[in-house]
């Protein structure tokens, strides 16, 4: 799953630390949702795809 997430979110200018933090705190579905949003306030609705087990 990590490889899939890396392919989905990896940009040449992103540092490895940002990518690793994103993988550890977000689900693939949440990242895909965020990538489709154009406005910052729209990212809130992507939180429903976040990891539940971290609570």
Secondary structure, 3 states (H helix, E strand, C coil): CHHHHHHHHCCCCCCHHHHHHHHHHCCHHHHHHHHHCCCHHHHHHHHHHCCCCCC
